[in-house]
């Protein structure tokens, strides 16, 4: 009995912290997968030097700057350009030809983190002759990540990986055409950024804001509980025009959501779907 007490107390403290964050800062993590949140808060305790979750909570509620740093632990910050290249190859070969039938395009990259996927879409759409008629909405709840994304600046030592992913995705131009390198960083071309709107949006609390032809939300749903997964997929369904496309992460599925019947697979292997019903 006593051996279990510390874990039970920690769970209670974690739930209290999540509730307090919602009340104080209006960020809703209450329906995120609890095991994942617990692991991330443990890492934050070690990073910030707190012994207990309650101690962290007391500081976070009085220090918005600390909360901003904590948000980096609570949100997913792992990304790459053209991550999972075969996913982008499917979009290039099977989705882009359909997108050509629209006079204008809106693309939503949900959970864009520090912007790598948004720039990947801008490059892919340029190579497919579609960027000039496209507006990309790249959204996240992490203000610091969005600021990084808006800058379009990435460490130059990441460029080799980006370049290889682009090649494997079926890239048709030299990847070096899209950035300028200087002082250890790569700055992506302004002509790409001009087609991207970076904005705050929460899949847990916010609603649909435009009609889209393509939504990409990858490696985000796995951090949600079943109820929040349903909410997110409903948002994507409602945002998409009929015959619009949805892409999700390699370890994610629509199968067990309440809205699976609204989609049919374009590539089940690479998690690309098309909206077929209301």
N, C-alpha and C positions, 0 to 999 in steps of 0.2 A: 504493500500500500504506500509506504513512504517513498519507495523507489520511484513511484509514478508521479509523486506530487510536483517535483520541479517542472516536468514536462507539461502537466495540466495547468500549472500557474503560468507558464510561458505562453501557452495557447490563449489563455484568458487575456494576458497582457497584449498579445499580438492583435487579438480582436478589438481590444480597447484602443490600441494605436490606430488601427485601420478606421474605426469609427471616428476617432478624434481628427484624423486627417480629413475625412469627409466633411465634418462639421466646420473645421477651421479653414481649410483650403479648397473645399468643393471638388476634390479629386476622389473618385469612387473606386476603391479597390476591394469592396466588400464581396464581389462576385468573382474575383480572381481565384485561381486554384490555390487553396490554402497552403499546400505543401510547398509550392513554388515560392509563395510570399514568405513563408517561414524560413526557407533556405536563404533568400535574399536579405532578409532582415538580419539573419545571423552573420552574414558577410558584412553588413553595414555596421553592426555592433563592433566587430573586430576592427574595421577600417577607422571608425570614429572614436574608438576607445571607451565605449560604454559597457558597463557590466550587465545591465538589465535593460529590457525593452521599456520598462516604466521610466527609467532614467533618460533613455533616448526620447521617449514621448514628451517628457517635460521640457527638454531642450528644443525639440522640433516645433512645439506649439508656440514658443517664444522667439524663434529665430527662423525667419523665412528663407534666409540664405542656406541654413543647414537643411531645411526641407528641400530646397532645390537640389542640393547634393544627394539627399536621400532618394529623390525621384530617379536619379540615375540607376539606383539599385532596384527600384520598384518597377521600372519599365525596361523593355528589351532593347539593348543597345548593341547588338551583334548584327553586323550587316556587311555586305560586300557588293561591288558592282557586278552585275550579271551573275549573282549567286544562283547556283543550280542552273548552269548554262542551258541544259536541255529544256527547261521551262521557257526560257526566252526563245529558244529555237522553235518550239511549238507556237508561240505567239507570232513569231516572224513568218512561219510557213503556213499556219492554218487559221490564224485570227486576223492578221493584217490584211489579207485579201478581202475579207468581209468588211473590215473597217473602211476600206477604200470606197465602199458604196455610200458612205455618209458624207454629206457636204461639210460638216464640222464635227469635231470629236471632243468629248470630255472623258478624261481618265482619272480615276481616283486611286491613289496609292495610300492605303490606310495603314497607320502604324509605320510611318516612313523613317523613324529614327533620325539618323544624321544625314539622310538624303541620298545614300548610294543607289537605292532602287529607283528613286525618282529620276536621277540623272541617267540611269540605265534605260529607262523608258524613253527619255528624251532622245537619246542616241539611237535606240532601236527605231523609233518613229521617224527620225530624220532619215535613216538609211532606207526606210520603207517609203519615203516620199510623203509622209503624213504629218510631220511636225508642224508645218506651216498652218495647218487648219486645226491644231490640237491645243487644248488647255489641260494641263496636268495639275490636279489638286493633290498635294502631298500633305497629309495630316498626321499629327501626333499630339500627345498630351504633355510631352516634355519640352518646356520652353528652351532649355539649353541645347537640346538636340536640334530643335528647329533652327536656332541661331547658327549652329554649325552647318546645317543643311543649306541655309540661305547663302552662306559665304561661298559654298562650292569649293572649299579648300580641303585637301586631303594630303596626308604624309606621303612623300614621294616613294618611300619604301613599300607602299601598298600597290604601286602602279603595275608591277610585274604580274601580280595576281589578277588585278582588274583586266589587264591586257589579255592574259590567257583565257579568262572567263569570256571576254568579249569574242575572242577568236572561236572558242568552242560553241558559242551561242549562234554562230553563223554570221558574225560581223562582216560587213562588206567594205569597210574603209579601215585605214590605219587608225588605231585607237589614239595614237599620239596627235591626231588632228583635232582632238576635242579638248585639249588642255595645254596650258603653258606651265613649264616647270621653272622654279626659281627658289633659292634659299631653302632647299629641303622640302618644299611643298609643291603640289600640283594644283593650279587654279583652273577650274573647268570653265569652258567658254561661255561668255555672257549670252550668246545667242541661244544656248540651251536653257539657261536660267530664266530667260524672258518668257518662256512657255510654261513655267512652273509657278504655282501659287502655294507657298508654304503657310499652313494655318493650324491653329489649335482646334482639335476635335476629339471628343471622347466617345468611344463605341459603347461605353457603359451608360452615358447620360444624354448625349446629344442625338439629334435627328438627321434625317436626310436633308441635304442642302442643294442638290442639283440632280438632273437626269444624266446618267453616265452611259457610255457605250462599253466601258471596260473598268472593272474594279479589281485591284490586286491587293490582297491582304494576306501576307505570308508570314508564318511562324509567329502569329499573334494569338490565334484561337486556342492554341495548346496551353496558353497560360490562363484561360478562362474556365469557369465551371460551366456545367451544361446549360444553365439558364442564360448566362451571358453569351455563350456561343450562339444560342437561339436568337438572342436579341441582335447580335452582330450580323448574322446571316440574313435575318429579316430586313435589316437596314440595307444590306447589299442588294437583296431582291428588290426592295422598293426603289432603290436608287437606279437600278439598271433598266434601260429600255428593253422592250421585248426583243429577244435574240441577242441581247448584250452578253458580255463575257465576264466570268469571275475566275480569278486565280487564287489558290490558297497554297499553304506550305506542304512540303513533301510528306510530313508526318501528320497532316491534318485530314479531316474527312467531313463531308456533308451528310454522310449516310445516317447518322443518328440524330440529326437536327430535325426540327419540326418542318423545315422548309426544303427538304431534299427533293421533293417532287417538283419543285419549281425549276430544277436544273437537270440538264442531261450532260454526260461527259463529252468533251471534245478530245481530251486525253486523260483518262483515269490515272494512268501511270504518273503523269506530271501535274495532275490536279488542276486542270483547266476545264471549265464548265461553261455551258451556255444556258441563259434563261429561256425557258420554254413556256412558262405559265405564270399566272398571277399568284 
